[in-house]
């Protein structure tokens, strides 16, 4: 499936797509 992953850390966040 086509999902969005968001990593949250000290100064902000980073999002990226993942294909499962």
C-alpha positions in Angstrom: 0.0 0.0 0.0 1.0 3.6 -0.4 1.3 5.3 3.0 2.8 8.4 4.5 5.3 8.1 7.4 6.2 11.0 9.7 9.2 10.9 11.9 9.2 13.5 14.7 12.3 14.6 16.4 13.9 17.4 18.4 13.8 20.3 15.9 11.0 19.2 13.6 9.6 16.4 11.5 10.3 14.6 8.3 7.8 12.8 6.2 8.3 10.3 3.4 6.2 7.9 1.3 6.6 4.1 1.8 5.5 1.3 -0.5 4.4 -1.8 1.3 
